[in-house]
Amino acid sequence: MARLLTLLLLITCAASNAAAHVRLKSSDPADGATLASAPAQITLVFSAVATVTAATVQGATDDSATKLDAMPNEASTTHAVALPPLAPGDYVVTWRALSDDGHVMSGEVRFTVRAESHGEQ
């Protein structure tokens, strides 16, 4: 009986690991970050190998998003995507990626670029 329970537990664990999808582990800038200066790129770090297929950046007061070009061509756990020059304000980067198992995922990273202070104390 103990062998049967152990076997069932192993099968259950293997099935749940196989069903686990790739997820965004972190980003730079981090979601919710407030930055002293505008970043030149956003770096997305995934839990497993994925390919970023699309990304946009949009300011809080913009009506439309700007498509980010030069997507990384290779599957990797870490992807850096160049950003256009950003003025002070609130931004959201929306991304879409494809994992090696064919799962399509998407998400967004929000951050704020502070206005430069001039001699404030």
C-alpha positions as CSV (number, residue, x, y, z in Angstrom):
1,M,0.0,0.0,0.0
2,A,2.8,2.4,0.8
3,R,4.4,1.8,-2.6
4,L,1.1,2.6,-4.3
5,L,0.7,5.8,-2.4
6,T,4.3,6.8,-3.2
7,L,3.8,6.0,-6.8
8,L,0.6,8.1,-6.9
9,L,2.3,11.0,-5.2
10,L,5.2,10.9,-7.7
11,I,2.7,10.8,-10.7
12,T,0.8,13.7,-9.2
13,C,3.9,15.8,-8.7
14,A,5.2,15.1,-12.2
15,A,1.8,16.0,-13.7
16,S,1.7,19.3,-11.8
17,N,5.2,20.2,-12.9
18,A,4.4,19.4,-16.5
19,A,1.4,21.7,-16.3
20,A,3.3,24.6,-14.8
21,H,3.7,27.4,-17.4
22,V,6.5,29.8,-17.8
23,R,6.0,33.0,-15.9
24,L,7.7,36.4,-15.6
25,K,10.0,36.2,-12.5
26,S,11.2,39.8,-12.6
27,S,11.9,42.8,-14.6
28,D,14.2,45.8,-14.7
29,P,12.7,48.3,-14.1
30,A,10.6,46.4,-11.6
31,D,6.9,46.6,-11.7
32,G,5.8,49.6,-9.7
33,A,9.3,51.1,-9.6
34,T,9.9,54.9,-9.4
35,L,13.0,55.9,-11.3
36,A,15.2,58.9,-11.1
37,S,15.9,58.8,-14.8
38,A,14.4,57.1,-17.8
39,P,15.6,53.6,-18.6
40,A,17.1,52.9,-22.0
41,Q,15.7,49.3,-22.0
42,I,13.4,47.0,-20.1
43,T,14.8,43.5,-19.1
44,L,12.3,40.7,-18.7
45,V,13.4,37.6,-16.8
46,F,11.3,34.4,-17.2
47,S,11.1,31.2,-15.1
48,A,12.1,29.2,-18.2
49,V,13.1,29.7,-21.8
50,A,10.7,31.9,-23.8
51,T,10.7,34.1,-26.8
52,V,9.4,37.7,-26.6
53,T,7.1,38.2,-29.6
54,A,5.8,41.7,-29.1
55,A,6.0,44.6,-26.7
56,T,4.7,48.2,-26.4
57,V,5.2,51.1,-24.2
58,Q,2.5,53.6,-23.3
59,G,2.5,56.7,-21.2
60,A,-0.4,57.4,-18.8
61,T,-1.5,60.4,-20.8
62,D,-1.0,58.8,-24.3
63,D,-3.9,57.6,-26.3
64,S,-1.9,55.0,-28.1
65,A,0.9,52.6,-27.4
66,T,4.3,52.7,-29.2
67,K,5.3,49.3,-30.6
68,L,8.8,48.4,-29.4
69,D,11.0,47.1,-32.3
70,A,14.1,44.9,-32.3
71,M,12.6,42.0,-30.4
72,P,15.2,39.5,-29.3
73,N,15.4,36.7,-31.9
74,E,16.4,33.8,-29.6
75,A,14.6,31.9,-26.9
76,S,16.1,32.7,-23.5
77,T,15.2,33.2,-19.9
78,T,16.3,36.9,-20.0
79,H,15.4,39.4,-22.7
80,A,16.4,43.1,-23.0
81,V,14.2,45.3,-25.2
82,A,15.2,48.9,-26.1
83,L,12.9,51.7,-25.0
84,P,12.5,55.0,-26.8
85,P,13.5,58.2,-24.9
86,L,10.9,58.7,-22.1
87,A,9.9,62.0,-20.5
88,P,9.0,62.1,-16.8
89,G,5.7,60.4,-16.2
90,D,3.9,57.1,-15.6
91,Y,4.5,54.2,-18.1
92,V,3.3,50.7,-18.8
93,V,5.2,48.2,-20.9
94,T,2.9,45.4,-22.3
95,W,4.6,42.3,-23.5
96,R,3.8,39.0,-25.1
97,A,6.0,35.9,-25.1
98,L,5.9,32.3,-26.3
99,S,7.3,29.5,-24.2
100,D,9.1,26.4,-25.6
101,D,6.0,24.3,-24.8
102,G,3.9,26.6,-27.1
103,H,2.1,28.5,-24.3
104,V,1.5,32.1,-25.1
105,M,1.7,34.4,-22.1
106,S,1.4,38.2,-21.7
107,G,1.7,40.8,-19.0
108,E,2.7,44.3,-18.2
109,V,5.2,46.2,-16.2
110,R,4.3,49.7,-14.8
111,F,6.9,52.2,-13.7
112,T,7.3,56.0,-13.1
113,V,10.1,58.2,-14.3
114,R,10.4,61.2,-11.9
115,A,10.9,64.7,-13.0
116,E,14.5,65.8,-12.4
117,S,14.8,68.1,-9.4
118,H,16.9,71.2,-9.8
119,G,18.6,72.2,-6.6
120,E,15.7,71.0,-4.3
121,Q,16.7,69.9,-0.8
